[in-house]
Amino acid sequence: MLIKILQFLPVIIFFVSYKTTADLILATSLIIGSVLVCSALEYLVTKTVSRLQIFLIAAVLIFGIPTVLLKDPNFIKMKITIVNLILALAIFIFQVILKKNPFAYLLKKDLPIPDSAYALLSKMWMIFFVFAAGINIIIAFYLPELFGVSQLSAENLWVDYKTFGNAILNVVFTLFCGLIIYKKYPEALNDKLNNKNQQ
């Protein structure tokens, strides 16, 4: 529970600081500091830092530091887009070039479905990550032109999207993928559930 709080705390600090000050540069500087502090505390508690956490720390630093030093919020606004495109590219490299499905590598023991199902998952997530990258571009940079809202309102909406919307989008798509896989391969998933219940 403590680890989850430490992982989520920088996002809350970013959100609250922006909503109380409307200063995206300040909020970015606070998320940089809180990510470093919370990651250090997590390491002290667990003695490990996951690869995903290292990736997230790197993303915050790469996009956050130029935002603060140059006082240009466009850098931090690009973070979601770049991260999603990196994830899409990583799946493409593993699936198409290296011929190794990343989802099968991560989930094969817990999710006994055919290789064709994992290939489908890879395609779906590649498309989703590119879609999510595009959605962030629209929300971060084009709301005033498309919908006639003020720059401040657009920035507020982007902060809401960064804090909650992107995560909700990921959860909804994960559930959608689970439903698709269950409809296509119900026997494999039912067998797994039955085996768990018997243990």
Residue frames as a rotation matrix with the C-alpha (Angstrom) as fourth column:
MET 1
0.568 0.823 0.000 0.00
0.823 -0.568 0.000 0.00
0.000 0.000 -1.000 0.00
LEU 2
0.435 -0.497 -0.750 2.82
0.166 -0.775 0.610 2.40
-0.885 -0.390 -0.255 0.91
ILE 3
-0.614 -0.720 0.324 4.55
0.418 0.052 0.907 1.72
-0.670 0.692 0.269 -2.43
LYS 4
-0.127 0.667 0.734 1.38
0.977 -0.046 0.210 2.50
0.174 0.743 -0.646 -4.38
ILE 5
0.790 0.394 -0.469 1.01
0.520 -0.836 0.176 5.77
-0.323 -0.383 -0.865 -2.48
LEU 6
0.024 -0.888 -0.459 4.64
0.112 -0.453 0.884 6.69
-0.993 -0.072 0.089 -3.20
GLN 7
-0.664 -0.277 0.695 4.17
0.660 0.220 0.718 5.92
-0.352 0.935 0.037 -6.90
PHE 8
0.078 0.826 0.559 0.98
0.932 -0.259 0.252 7.95
0.353 0.501 -0.790 -7.20
LEU 9
0.331 0.074 -0.941 1.94
0.735 -0.646 0.207 10.85
-0.592 -0.760 -0.268 -4.91
PRO 10
-0.711 -0.643 -0.285 3.93
0.337 -0.667 0.664 12.85
-0.617 0.377 0.691 -7.52
VAL 11
-0.647 0.552 0.526 0.91
0.587 -0.080 0.806 12.88
0.486 0.830 -0.273 -9.83
ILE 12
0.398 0.820 -0.411 -1.31
0.895 -0.248 0.371 14.20
0.202 -0.516 -0.833 -7.04
ILE 13
-0.028 -0.504 -0.863 1.27
0.589 -0.706 0.393 16.84
-0.808 -0.498 0.316 -6.13
PHE 14
-0.914 -0.294 0.278 1.43
0.384 -0.413 0.826 17.93
-0.128 0.862 0.490 -9.78
PHE 15
-0.282 0.903 0.325 -2.37
0.715 -0.028 0.699 18.10
0.640 0.429 -0.638 -10.05
VAL 16
0.492 0.496 -0.716 -2.98
0.865 -0.373 0.336 19.94
-0.100 -0.785 -0.612 -6.77
SER 17
-0.305 -0.689 -0.658 -0.14
0.538 -0.695 0.478 22.41
-0.786 -0.209 0.582 -7.30
TYR 18
-0.904 -0.002 0.428 -1.40
0.391 -0.410 0.824 23.32
0.174 0.912 0.372 -10.77
LYS 19
-0.028 0.994 0.107 -5.03
0.759 -0.049 0.649 23.62
0.650 0.099 -0.753 -9.68
THR 20
0.511 0.212 -0.833 -4.08
0.803 -0.463 0.375 25.93
-0.307 -0.861 -0.406 -6.80
THR 21
-0.111 -0.663 -0.740 -1.58
0.229 -0.742 0.630 28.10
-0.967 -0.100 0.234 -8.70
ALA 22
0.899 0.417 0.135 -2.39
0.174 -0.058 -0.983 27.70
-0.402 0.907 -0.125 -12.44
ASP 23
0.381 -0.863 -0.331 1.40
-0.888 -0.442 0.130 27.63
-0.258 0.244 -0.935 -12.88
LEU 24
0.982 0.066 -0.178 2.46
-0.132 0.912 -0.390 24.68
0.136 0.406 0.904 -15.04
ILE 25
0.172 -0.985 -0.028 6.17
-0.274 -0.020 -0.961 25.46
0.946 0.173 -0.274 -14.63
LEU 26
-0.294 -0.214 0.932 5.87
-0.944 -0.088 -0.318 25.30
0.150 -0.973 -0.176 -10.84
ALA 27
0.648 0.620 0.443 3.78
-0.671 0.740 -0.055 22.13
-0.362 -0.262 0.895 -11.01
THR 28
0.801 -0.417 -0.429 6.40
-0.089 0.625 -0.775 20.55
0.591 0.660 0.464 -13.28
SER 29
-0.211 -0.925 0.317 9.24
-0.550 -0.155 -0.820 21.45
0.808 -0.348 -0.476 -10.90
LEU 30
-0.069 0.266 0.962 7.28
-0.974 0.190 -0.123 19.90
-0.216 -0.945 0.246 -8.03
ILE 31
0.913 0.407 0.031 6.62
-0.390 0.891 -0.231 16.67
-0.121 0.199 0.972 -9.91
ILE 32
0.369 -0.865 -0.340 10.33
-0.217 0.275 -0.937 16.39
0.904 0.419 -0.086 -10.74
GLY 33
-0.446 -0.578 0.683 11.30
-0.759 -0.160 -0.631 16.79
0.474 -0.800 -0.367 -7.09
SER 34
0.170 0.610 0.774 8.56
-0.907 0.405 -0.120 14.52
-0.386 -0.682 0.621 -5.78
VAL 35
0.876 0.081 -0.475 9.35
-0.334 0.813 -0.478 11.76
0.348 0.577 0.739 -8.31
LEU 36
-0.042 -0.981 -0.190 12.98
-0.274 0.194 -0.942 11.73
0.961 0.012 -0.277 -7.20
VAL 37
-0.509 -0.117 0.853 12.11
-0.849 -0.093 -0.519 11.77
0.140 -0.989 -0.052 -3.48
CYS 38
0.455 0.790 0.410 9.36
-0.820 0.551 -0.151 9.14
-0.346 -0.267 0.900 -3.75
SER 39
0.726 -0.267 -0.634 11.54
-0.274 0.733 -0.622 6.88
0.631 0.625 0.459 -5.91
ALA 40
-0.397 -0.905 0.151 14.36
-0.457 0.052 -0.888 7.14
0.796 -0.421 -0.434 -3.35
LEU 41
-0.286 0.383 0.878 11.91
-0.930 0.110 -0.351 6.27
-0.230 -0.917 0.325 -0.54
GLU 42
0.783 0.590 -0.199 10.57
-0.622 0.742 -0.248 3.35
0.001 0.318 0.948 -2.56
TYR 43
0.282 -0.770 -0.572 14.12
-0.240 0.520 -0.819 2.06
0.929 0.369 -0.038 -3.01
LEU 44
-0.585 -0.506 0.634 14.82
-0.705 -0.070 -0.706 2.37
0.401 -0.860 -0.316 0.71
VAL 45
0.105 0.735 0.670 11.70
-0.894 0.365 -0.260 0.31
-0.436 -0.572 0.695 1.47
THR 46
0.905 0.417 0.081 11.96
-0.326 0.803 -0.499 -2.35
-0.273 0.426 0.863 -1.27
LYS 47
0.042 -0.988 0.151 15.69
-0.182 0.141 0.973 -2.24
-0.982 -0.068 -0.174 -2.12
THR 48
-0.497 -0.167 0.851 14.69
0.759 0.392 0.520 -2.36
-0.420 0.905 -0.068 -5.79
VAL 49
-0.201 0.489 -0.848 13.47
-0.465 -0.810 -0.357 -0.04
-0.862 0.323 0.391 -8.51
SER 50
0.300 0.407 0.863 11.51
0.475 0.721 -0.505 -1.57
-0.827 0.561 0.022 -11.37
ARG 51
-0.684 -0.532 0.499 12.44
0.673 -0.195 0.713 -0.98
-0.282 0.824 0.492 -15.00
LEU 52
0.108 0.817 0.566 9.08
0.856 -0.366 0.365 0.68
0.505 0.445 -0.739 -15.50
GLN 53
0.772 0.151 -0.617 9.78
0.539 -0.670 0.510 3.08
-0.337 -0.727 -0.599 -12.63
ILE 54
-0.257 -0.938 -0.234 13.20
0.481 -0.334 0.810 3.92
-0.838 0.095 0.537 -14.10
PHE 55
-0.545 0.141 0.827 11.52
0.816 -0.136 0.561 4.59
0.192 0.980 -0.041 -17.45
LEU 56
0.530 0.839 0.124 8.95
0.756 -0.534 0.378 6.88
0.383 -0.107 -0.918 -15.81
ILE 57
0.481 -0.460 -0.746 11.63
0.469 -0.584 0.663 8.75
-0.740 -0.669 -0.064 -13.83
ALA 58
-0.591 -0.762 0.266 13.64
0.598 -0.193 0.778 9.25
-0.541 0.619 0.569 -17.02
ALA 59
-0.197 0.608 0.769 10.55
0.871 -0.252 0.422 10.53
0.450 0.753 -0.480 -18.89
VAL 60
0.784 0.496 -0.374 9.75
0.620 -0.666 0.415 13.05
-0.043 -0.557 -0.829 -16.14
LEU 61
0.168 -0.811 -0.560 13.34
0.366 -0.476 0.799 14.30
-0.915 -0.339 0.217 -16.09
ILE 62
-0.611 -0.460 0.644 13.75
0.732 -0.021 0.681 14.44
-0.300 0.888 0.350 -19.87
PHE 63
-0.150 0.648 0.747 10.59
0.717 -0.449 0.534 16.45
0.681 0.615 -0.397 -20.40
GLY 64
0.724 0.497 -0.478 10.37
0.684 -0.428 0.591 18.19
0.089 -0.755 -0.650 -17.04
ILE 65
0.010 -0.815 -0.580 13.83
0.721 -0.396 0.569 19.72
-0.693 -0.424 0.583 -16.79
PRO 66
-0.785 -0.283 0.551 13.63
0.603 -0.552 0.576 21.59
0.141 0.785 0.604 -20.14
THR 67
0.213 0.942 0.261 10.14
0.698 -0.334 0.633 22.76
0.683 0.047 -0.729 -19.18
VAL 68
0.722 0.046 -0.690 11.46
0.638 -0.429 0.639 24.34
-0.267 -0.902 -0.339 -15.98
LEU 69
-0.228 -0.931 -0.286 14.78
0.670 -0.363 0.648 25.66
-0.707 -0.044 0.706 -17.32
LEU 70
-0.882 -0.106 0.459 13.30
0.450 -0.474 0.757 27.15
0.137 0.874 0.466 -20.51
LYS 71
-0.622 0.731 -0.281 9.96
-0.117 -0.441 -0.890 28.00
-0.774 -0.521 0.360 -18.90
ASP 72
-0.527 0.412 -0.744 8.25
-0.827 -0.045 0.561 26.30
0.198 0.910 0.364 -21.83
PRO 73
-0.132 0.551 0.824 5.32
-0.652 0.578 -0.491 24.00
-0.747 -0.602 0.283 -20.91
ASN 74
0.518 0.352 -0.779 5.31
-0.848 0.331 -0.414 22.46
0.112 0.875 0.470 -24.40
PHE 75
-0.502 -0.779 -0.376 8.03
-0.674 0.625 -0.394 20.04
0.542 0.055 -0.839 -23.32
ILE 76
-0.850 0.200 0.487 6.02
-0.301 0.575 -0.761 18.49
-0.433 -0.793 -0.428 -20.49
LYS 77
0.169 0.969 -0.181 2.90
-0.723 -0.003 -0.691 18.50
-0.670 0.248 0.700 -22.67
MET 78
0.197 -0.167 -0.966 4.73
-0.891 0.382 -0.247 16.30
0.410 0.909 -0.074 -25.19
LYS 79
-0.601 -0.569 0.561 5.62
-0.775 0.587 -0.235 13.68
-0.196 -0.576 -0.793 -22.56
ILE 80
0.063 0.704 0.708 2.46
-0.334 0.683 -0.650 11.56
-0.941 -0.195 0.278 -22.93
THR 81
0.831 0.257 -0.493 2.75
-0.527 0.082 -0.846 11.58
-0.177 0.963 0.203 -26.71
ILE 82
0.029 -0.920 -0.390 6.42
-0.896 0.150 -0.419 10.60
0.444 0.362 -0.820 -26.79
VAL 83
-0.570 -0.209 0.795 5.99
-0.669 0.679 -0.302 7.89
-0.477 -0.704 -0.527 -24.14
ASN 84
0.416 0.809 0.415 3.06
-0.302 0.553 -0.776 6.37
-0.858 0.197 0.475 -26.04
LEU 85
0.774 -0.176 -0.609 5.01
-0.613 0.038 -0.790 6.43
0.163 0.984 -0.078 -29.32
ILE 86
-0.354 -0.929 0.111 8.00
-0.917 0.322 -0.236 4.80
0.184 -0.185 -0.965 -27.63
LEU 87
-0.312 0.324 0.893 5.74
-0.449 0.778 -0.439 2.03
-0.837 -0.538 -0.098 -26.32
ALA 88
0.785 0.612 -0.094 4.21
-0.333 0.288 -0.898 1.54
-0.523 0.736 0.430 -29.78
LEU 89
0.419 -0.721 -0.551 7.68
-0.812 -0.027 -0.583 1.42
0.406 0.692 -0.597 -31.33
ALA 90
-0.496 -0.610 0.618 8.91
-0.835 0.530 -0.147 -1.05
-0.238 -0.589 -0.772 -28.70
ILE 91
0.202 0.657 0.727 6.03
-0.258 0.751 -0.607 -3.42
-0.945 -0.065 0.321 -29.45
PHE 92
0.884 0.123 -0.451 6.72
-0.456 0.017 -0.890 -3.08
-0.101 0.992 0.071 -33.19
ILE 93
-0.004 -0.979 -0.205 10.43
-0.949 0.068 -0.307 -3.86
0.315 0.194 -0.929 -32.76
PHE 94
-0.528 -0.190 0.828 9.78
-0.616 0.756 -0.220 -6.91
-0.584 -0.626 -0.516 -30.59
GLN 95
0.288 0.799 0.527 6.86
-0.144 0.580 -0.801 -8.26
-0.947 0.155 0.282 -32.63
VAL 96
0.960 0.209 -0.187 7.92
-0.188 -0.016 -0.982 -7.50
-0.208 0.978 0.024 -36.21
ILE 97
0.423 -0.874 -0.239 11.72
-0.764 -0.203 -0.613 -7.25
0.487 0.442 -0.753 -36.18
LEU 98
-0.536 -0.697 0.476 12.78
-0.844 0.422 -0.332 -9.53
0.030 -0.579 -0.814 -33.31
LYS 99
-0.137 0.600 -0.788 9.82
-0.379 0.703 0.602 -11.91
0.915 0.381 0.131 -33.75
LYS 100
-0.743 -0.059 -0.667 9.30
0.562 0.486 -0.669 -12.03
0.364 -0.872 -0.328 -29.98
ASN 101
0.133 0.893 0.429 5.93
0.298 -0.449 0.842 -11.04
0.945 0.016 -0.326 -28.64
PRO 102
-0.719 -0.482 0.501 6.34
-0.267 -0.473 -0.839 -8.79
0.642 -0.737 0.211 -25.57
PHE 103
0.074 0.830 0.552 2.91
-0.962 -0.087 0.259 -9.71
0.264 -0.550 0.792 -24.18
ALA 104
0.731 0.115 -0.672 3.64
-0.091 0.993 0.072 -13.42
0.676 0.009 0.737 -24.40
TYR 105
-0.294 -0.934 -0.203 6.93
0.252 0.129 -0.959 -12.81
0.922 -0.333 0.197 -22.59
LEU 106
-0.738 0.002 0.675 5.19
-0.539 -0.604 -0.587 -10.94
0.406 -0.797 0.446 -19.78
LEU 107
-0.136 0.884 0.447 1.92
-0.979 -0.051 -0.197 -12.86
-0.151 -0.464 0.873 -19.48
LYS 108
-0.220 0.091 -0.971 2.37
-0.615 0.759 0.211 -16.39
0.757 0.644 -0.111 -20.88
LYS 109
-0.907 -0.193 -0.374 2.49
0.126 0.724 -0.679 -18.09
0.402 -0.663 -0.632 -17.47
ASP 110
-0.762 0.627 -0.161 -0.64
0.037 -0.207 -0.978 -16.38
-0.646 -0.751 0.134 -16.18
LEU 111
0.183 0.830 -0.528 -2.55
-0.637 -0.309 -0.707 -16.07
-0.749 0.465 0.472 -19.45
PRO 112
-0.577 -0.479 0.662 -2.41
0.046 0.790 0.612 -19.35
-0.816 0.383 -0.434 -21.43
ILE 113
0.627 0.749 -0.214 -3.73
-0.148 -0.155 -0.977 -18.21
-0.765 0.644 0.013 -24.80
PRO 114
0.562 -0.407 0.720 -2.42
0.784 0.539 -0.307 -19.05
-0.263 0.737 0.622 -28.30
ASP 115
-0.487 -0.845 -0.221 0.38
0.654 -0.521 0.548 -17.09
-0.578 0.123 0.806 -29.94
SER 116
-0.484 0.385 0.786 -2.14
0.686 -0.390 0.614 -15.69
0.543 0.836 -0.075 -32.42
ALA 117
0.638 0.735 -0.229 -3.97
0.700 -0.431 0.569 -14.06
0.320 -0.523 -0.790 -29.49
TYR 118
0.248 -0.642 -0.726 -0.77
0.608 -0.480 0.632 -12.44
-0.754 -0.598 0.271 -28.28
ALA 119
-0.723 -0.460 0.515 -0.10
0.683 -0.361 0.636 -11.21
-0.106 0.811 0.575 -31.82
LEU 120
0.082 0.857 0.509 -3.59
0.712 -0.408 0.572 -9.67
0.697 0.316 -0.643 -31.83
LEU 121
0.689 0.122 -0.714 -2.89
0.679 -0.455 0.576 -8.00
-0.255 -0.882 -0.397 -28.48
SER 122
-0.332 -0.909 -0.251 0.31
0.669 -0.415 0.617 -6.51
-0.665 0.037 0.746 -29.86
LYS 123
-0.627 0.148 0.764 -1.46
0.663 -0.412 0.624 -5.05
0.408 0.899 0.160 -32.89
MET 124
0.451 0.892 0.030 -4.27
0.705 -0.376 0.601 -3.64
0.547 -0.250 -0.799 -30.77
TRP 125
0.576 -0.266 -0.773 -1.89
0.628 -0.461 0.627 -2.00
-0.523 -0.846 -0.099 -28.29
MET 126
-0.597 -0.772 0.221 0.33
0.725 -0.400 0.561 -0.59
-0.344 0.495 0.798 -31.04
ILE 127
-0.308 0.588 0.748 -2.71
0.611 -0.480 0.629 1.07
0.729 0.651 -0.211 -32.61
PHE 128
0.678 0.619 -0.395 -3.94
0.682 -0.330 0.653 2.26
0.274 -0.712 -0.646 -29.21
PHE 129
0.113 -0.712 -0.693 -0.61
0.752 -0.394 0.528 3.82
-0.649 -0.580 0.491 -28.23
VAL 130
-0.798 -0.345 0.494 -0.44
0.599 -0.553 0.579 5.73
0.073 0.758 0.648 -31.52
PHE 131
0.069 0.925 0.374 -4.07
0.590 -0.340 0.732 6.82
0.804 0.170 -0.570 -31.02
ALA 132
0.660 0.154 -0.735 -3.36
0.742 -0.284 0.607 7.95
-0.115 -0.946 -0.302 -27.43
ALA 133
-0.429 -0.876 -0.221 -0.32
0.758 -0.483 0.438 9.88
-0.490 0.021 0.871 -28.66
GLY 134
-0.663 0.245 0.707 -2.52
0.508 -0.547 0.666 11.72
0.550 0.800 0.239 -31.14
ILE 135
0.449 0.879 -0.161 -5.22
0.681 -0.220 0.699 12.43
0.579 -0.423 -0.697 -28.56
ASN 136
0.277 -0.416 -0.866 -2.64
0.811 -0.382 0.443 14.07
-0.515 -0.825 0.232 -26.30
ILE 137
-0.772 -0.564 0.292 -1.39
0.626 -0.599 0.498 16.26
-0.106 0.568 0.816 -29.16
ILE 138
-0.229 0.783 0.578 -4.94
0.507 -0.411 0.758 17.49
0.831 0.466 -0.303 -29.81
ILE 139
0.686 0.552 -0.474 -5.71
0.665 -0.211 0.716 18.19
0.295 -0.807 -0.512 -26.15
ALA 140
0.110 -0.750 -0.652 -2.31
0.827 -0.295 0.479 19.74
-0.552 -0.592 0.588 -25.42
PHE 141
-0.720 -0.653 -0.235 -2.01
0.382 -0.657 0.650 22.01
-0.579 0.378 0.722 -28.44
TYR 142
-0.927 0.277 0.251 -5.17
0.179 -0.260 0.949 22.36
0.328 0.925 0.191 -30.54
LEU 143
-0.319 0.865 -0.386 -8.18
0.928 0.202 -0.313 22.81
-0.192 -0.458 -0.868 -28.24
PRO 144
-0.303 0.242 -0.922 -8.33
0.099 -0.954 -0.283 26.62
-0.948 -0.177 0.265 -28.66
GLU 145
-0.802 -0.049 -0.595 -8.38
-0.554 -0.311 0.773 26.35
-0.223 0.949 0.222 -32.47
LEU 146
-0.865 0.437 -0.247 -10.76
0.223 0.776 0.590 23.38
0.450 0.455 -0.769 -32.60
PHE 147
-0.119 0.861 -0.494 -13.24
0.932 0.268 0.243 24.36
0.342 -0.432 -0.835 -29.87
GLY 148
0.093 0.157 0.983 -12.63
0.188 -0.972 0.138 28.06
0.978 0.172 -0.120 -29.28
VAL 149
0.820 0.138 -0.556 -11.63
0.559 0.018 0.829 27.70
0.124 -0.990 -0.062 -25.62
SER 150
0.796 -0.564 0.221 -9.09
-0.582 -0.813 0.018 30.01
0.170 -0.143 -0.975 -24.00
GLN 151
0.020 -0.896 -0.443 -5.45
-0.362 0.407 -0.839 28.96
0.932 0.177 -0.316 -23.59
LEU 152
-0.628 -0.240 0.740 -5.90
-0.767 0.033 -0.640 28.77
0.130 -0.970 -0.205 -19.81
SER 153
0.364 0.838 0.405 -9.00
-0.825 0.493 -0.277 26.58
-0.432 -0.233 0.871 -20.12
ALA 154
0.710 -0.164 -0.684 -7.18
-0.429 0.670 -0.606 24.37
0.558 0.724 0.406 -22.62
GLU 155
-0.395 -0.919 0.007 -4.23
-0.489 0.204 -0.848 24.01
0.778 -0.338 -0.530 -20.25
ASN 156
-0.333 0.386 0.861 -6.61
-0.899 0.147 -0.413 23.13
-0.285 -0.911 0.298 -17.40
LEU 157
0.742 0.662 -0.106 -8.23
-0.652 0.676 -0.344 20.45
-0.156 0.325 0.933 -19.54
TRP 158
0.330 -0.701 -0.633 -4.82
-0.375 0.518 -0.769 19.06
0.866 0.491 -0.092 -20.48
VAL 159
-0.629 -0.553 0.546 -3.78
-0.702 0.103 -0.705 18.81
0.333 -0.827 -0.453 -16.81
ASP 160
0.151 0.775 0.614 -7.05
-0.845 0.423 -0.327 16.93
-0.513 -0.470 0.718 -16.10
TYR 161
0.837 0.154 -0.525 -6.33
-0.476 0.677 -0.561 14.62
0.270 0.720 0.640 -19.02
LYS 162
-0.094 -0.966 -0.242 -2.71
-0.504 0.256 -0.825 14.05
0.859 0.044 -0.511 -17.97
THR 163
-0.626 -0.178 0.759 -3.69
-0.780 0.128 -0.613 13.27
0.012 -0.976 -0.219 -14.39
PHE 164
-0.254 0.654 0.713 -6.81
-0.399 0.601 -0.693 11.18
-0.881 -0.460 0.108 -14.92
GLY 165
0.542 0.660 -0.521 -7.91
-0.712 0.030 -0.702 10.96
-0.447 0.751 0.486 -18.56
ASN 166
-0.027 -0.638 -0.770 -4.93
-0.880 0.381 -0.285 9.09
0.475 0.669 -0.571 -19.96
ALA 167
-0.875 -0.285 0.392 -5.04
-0.464 0.728 -0.505 6.55
-0.141 -0.623 -0.769 -17.12
ILE 168
-0.045 0.949 0.313 -8.79
-0.415 0.268 -0.870 6.04
-0.909 -0.169 0.381 -17.58
LEU 169
0.474 0.155 -0.867 -8.27
-0.880 0.044 -0.473 5.58
-0.035 0.987 0.158 -21.32
ASN 170
-0.525 -0.766 -0.370 -5.67
-0.734 0.628 -0.257 2.88
0.430 0.137 -0.893 -20.61
VAL 171
-0.750 0.297 0.591 -7.95
-0.320 0.620 -0.717 1.07
-0.580 -0.726 -0.369 -18.16
VAL 172
0.317 0.934 -0.166 -10.91
-0.576 0.051 -0.816 1.15
-0.753 0.354 0.554 -20.57
PHE 173
0.310 -0.250 -0.917 -8.78
-0.897 0.241 -0.369 -0.18
0.314 0.938 -0.149 -23.41
THR 174
-0.796 -0.589 0.140 -7.33
-0.596 0.720 -0.356 -2.92
0.109 -0.367 -0.924 -21.18
LEU 175
-0.359 0.766 0.533 -10.88
-0.280 0.456 -0.845 -4.05
-0.890 -0.452 0.051 -20.34
PHE 176
0.527 0.528 -0.666 -11.80
-0.760 -0.058 -0.647 -3.89
-0.381 0.847 0.371 -24.03
CYS 177
-0.219 -0.711 -0.668 -8.80
-0.862 0.462 -0.209 -6.10
0.457 0.530 -0.714 -24.92
GLY 178
-0.848 -0.071 0.524 -9.73
-0.404 0.727 -0.555 -8.54
-0.342 -0.683 -0.645 -22.16
LEU 179
0.126 0.981 0.145 -13.27
-0.432 0.186 -0.882 -8.79
-0.893 0.049 0.448 -23.54
ILE 180
0.445 -0.027 -0.895 -12.01
-0.892 0.071 -0.446 -9.40
0.075 0.997 0.007 -27.09
ILE 181
-0.593 -0.757 -0.275 -9.58
-0.703 0.653 -0.282 -12.11
0.393 0.026 -0.919 -25.95
TYR 182
-0.656 0.409 0.634 -12.23
-0.349 0.581 -0.736 -13.76
-0.669 -0.704 -0.238 -23.78
LYS 183
0.424 0.872 -0.246 -14.68
-0.616 0.079 -0.784 -13.86
-0.664 0.484 0.570 -26.69
LYS 184
0.357 -0.361 -0.862 -12.09
-0.853 0.250 -0.458 -15.37
0.381 0.898 -0.218 -29.02
TYR 185
-0.385 -0.621 -0.682 -10.47
-0.191 0.777 -0.600 -17.80
0.903 -0.101 -0.418 -26.56
PRO 186
0.321 0.601 0.732 -12.98
-0.827 -0.198 0.526 -18.56
0.461 -0.774 0.434 -23.77
GLU 187
0.850 0.037 -0.526 -11.78
0.102 0.967 0.233 -22.14
0.517 -0.251 0.818 -23.24
ALA 188
-0.090 -0.983 -0.158 -8.21
0.521 0.089 -0.849 -21.15
0.849 -0.159 0.505 -22.39
LEU 189
-0.550 -0.103 0.829 -9.30
-0.455 -0.795 -0.401 -18.48
0.700 -0.598 0.390 -19.95
ASN 190
0.536 0.801 0.266 -11.99
-0.718 0.267 0.643 -20.66
0.444 -0.536 0.718 -18.33
ASP 191
0.604 -0.404 -0.687 -9.43
0.397 0.900 -0.180 -23.45
0.691 -0.164 0.704 -17.85
LYS 192
-0.493 -0.832 0.255 -7.11
0.226 -0.405 -0.886 -21.00
0.840 -0.379 0.388 -16.13
LEU 193
-0.222 0.506 0.833 -9.90
-0.817 -0.563 0.125 -19.80
0.533 -0.653 0.538 -13.82
ASN 194
0.784 0.552 -0.285 -10.89
-0.356 0.775 0.522 -23.38
0.509 -0.308 0.804 -13.00
ASN 195
0.197 -0.817 -0.541 -7.30
0.544 0.551 -0.633 -24.32
0.816 -0.169 0.553 -12.18
LYS 196
-0.633 -0.410 0.656 -7.03
-0.226 -0.713 -0.663 -21.32
0.740 -0.569 0.359 -9.86
ASN 197
0.192 0.810 0.554 -10.23
-0.873 -0.116 0.473 -22.26
0.447 -0.575 0.685 -8.07
GLN 198
0.781 0.090 -0.618 -9.03
0.037 0.981 0.190 -25.83
0.623 -0.172 0.763 -7.55
GLN 199
-0.159 -0.974 -0.159 -5.74
0.329 0.099 -0.939 -24.72
0.931 -0.202 0.305 -5.94
